[in-house]
Each structure stands twice: as C-alpha cells, then as structure tokens.
Amino acid sequence: SWNRTRVEDVAWSLEQGGGFLAWEDGKAVGCVGWRPDGPDTLTLNKLATRPEARGQGIGAALVREVEKVAARKGYGRVLLAVSRYNLVVIPFYERLGYRVDPAAVYADAHPQSPPPLVLVKEAARFP
C-alpha cells in the first residue's frame, strides 16, 4: 500500500540490497526494494504504487526490473511475501509468473502478525 509505505521503509530496503523508484512528471509514483536472502534468493519487498497511477503497468515494470537484477547477479529465484490482510494482490503476482510456495520462508515476517503468504518465481521464468 502506498499509504503505508514510509520513507524509512524504502531507506531500509536500499540499505539491505537496493531498490527502484518510478517517476512521472517529477513525482514518485512507485517504488520497490530488494535484498539478498542467501546465495540463491533475492527477496522483493516494498512494492507500492500511488493509487492514481495504478493500472498503468508501473508495478509490473518495477517487479521485472528486480527480476533483471536477480538474473544479472545469478540468483535462482525471487521471493516475496504477501500479508494475509492484502491477499487481493495475489492475482497480480500470479500474472507475473509467481506461485505460492508453502515450503518457502519469509525471513522478516512480523512475529505479531499472521504468517504471510510466500510467493516465488524461479530464474528460469525471468524475462
């Protein structure tokens, strides 16, 4: 959610790995972060787009850029977690080739929240 994404959250992602911002007319309209989680996994996090910019392909383009980073750096998969309170986004990720993986673990799950749903896309399916 763009409204719950704080500058501090994006800064943390950048410190852990990296990230991208999408700009339109000098205004940030989307963001995504990533961090390495072991030698084979790049974890995507903090994907958000401004509500008025949704439906234009910005989120999908940001995800594809993270996949390019994963491919360039030799990661075997991209992993992401979806909050149990935000399951409406699952079809978006499935259209991008991500699949729910019940065996996958999200390392930074908040202990006070229900366990997130973890989705994975294998490198063989990267663009």
C-alpha positions in Angstrom: 0.0 0.0 0.0 1.4 3.4 -1.0 -0.2 5.0 2.1 1.6 2.6 4.4 5.0 2.9 2.7 7.2 5.2 4.6 10.5 6.8 3.6 12.2 4.9 6.4 10.9 1.6 4.9 12.3 2.4 1.4 15.6 3.6 3.0 15.9 0.3 4.9 15.4 -1.7 1.6 18.1 0.4 0.0 20.5 -0.3 2.8 19.7 -4.1 2.7 20.1 -4.5 -1.1 18.6 -2.0 -3.5 15.5 -0.5 -5.0 13.9 1.5 -7.7 11.6 4.5 -7.8 9.2 5.1 -10.7 8.8 8.8 -11.6 6.2 10.7 -13.6 6.3 14.4 -14.1 8.9 14.8 -11.3 6.8 12.9 -8.8 7.5 9.4 -7.4 4.6 7.1 -8.4 6.0 3.7 -7.5 8.7 2.0 -5.5 10.2 -1.4 -4.9 13.0 -2.8 -2.9 15.0 -6.0 -2.8 17.6 -7.7 -0.6 19.6 -10.9 -0.8 18.4 -13.8 1.3 21.1 -16.4 1.0 23.1 -17.3 -2.1 20.1 -18.3 -4.3 17.2 -16.0 -3.2 16.6 -12.3 -3.9 13.6 -11.1 -1.8 11.4 -8.4 -3.3 9.7 -6.0 -0.9 8.1 -2.6 -0.5 6.3 -2.7 -3.9 3.8 0.1 -3.9 2.3 2.5 -6.5 0.4 5.7 -5.9 -3.4 4.9 -6.1 -3.9 7.3 -9.1 -1.1 5.6 -11.0 -2.4 2.1 -10.7 -3.4 0.1 -13.8 -0.6 1.6 -15.9 1.9 -1.2 -15.6 4.2 0.6 -13.2 4.1 -2.2 -10.6 4.7 -4.9 -13.2 7.6 -2.9 -14.6 9.2 -2.5 -11.2 8.9 -6.2 -10.5 10.5 -7.0 -13.9 13.4 -4.7 -13.0 14.0 -6.6 -9.8 13.9 -9.9 -11.8 16.6 -8.4 -14.1 18.8 -7.7 -11.0 18.3 -11.2 -9.8 19.2 -12.7 -13.2 22.3 -10.4 -13.6 23.5 -11.4 -10.1 22.9 -15.1 -10.6 20.0 -15.6 -8.1 18.0 -18.7 -8.7 14.7 -17.2 -7.6 12.8 -14.1 -6.4 10.7 -14.5 -3.3 8.1 -12.1 -1.9 5.6 -12.2 0.9 2.0 -11.0 0.9 0.3 -10.0 4.1 -2.8 -12.1 5.0 -4.6 -8.7 5.0 -3.7 -7.9 1.4 -4.5 -11.2 -0.5 -6.3 -9.2 -3.2 -2.8 -8.6 -4.8 -2.2 -12.4 -5.4 -3.6 -12.4 -8.9 -1.3 -9.5 -9.9 1.8 -11.6 -8.9 0.4 -14.7 -10.5 0.0 -12.9 -13.8 3.7 -12.1 -13.5 4.6 -15.8 -13.0 4.8 -16.0 -9.2 3.4 -19.1 -7.4 2.5 -19.7 -3.8 5.2 -21.9 -2.2 4.0 -23.3 1.1 7.6 -24.5 1.9 9.2 -21.1 1.4 10.0 -19.0 4.4 9.9 -15.2 4.6 12.8 -14.2 6.9 11.3 -10.9 8.1 7.8 -11.8 8.9 6.4 -9.7 11.8 6.0 -12.1 14.8 2.8 -10.3 15.9 1.1 -10.8 12.5 -0.4 -13.8 10.8 2.3 -15.6 8.7 2.4 -14.1 5.2 1.7 -16.0 2.0 5.0 -16.6 0.3 5.3 -16.5 -3.5 8.3 -17.5 -5.6 9.4 -17.2 -9.2 12.3 -19.3 -10.4 15.1 -17.9 -12.5 14.1 -20.0 -15.5 10.9 -17.9 -15.7 12.6 -14.5 -15.6 12.3 -12.3 -18.7 
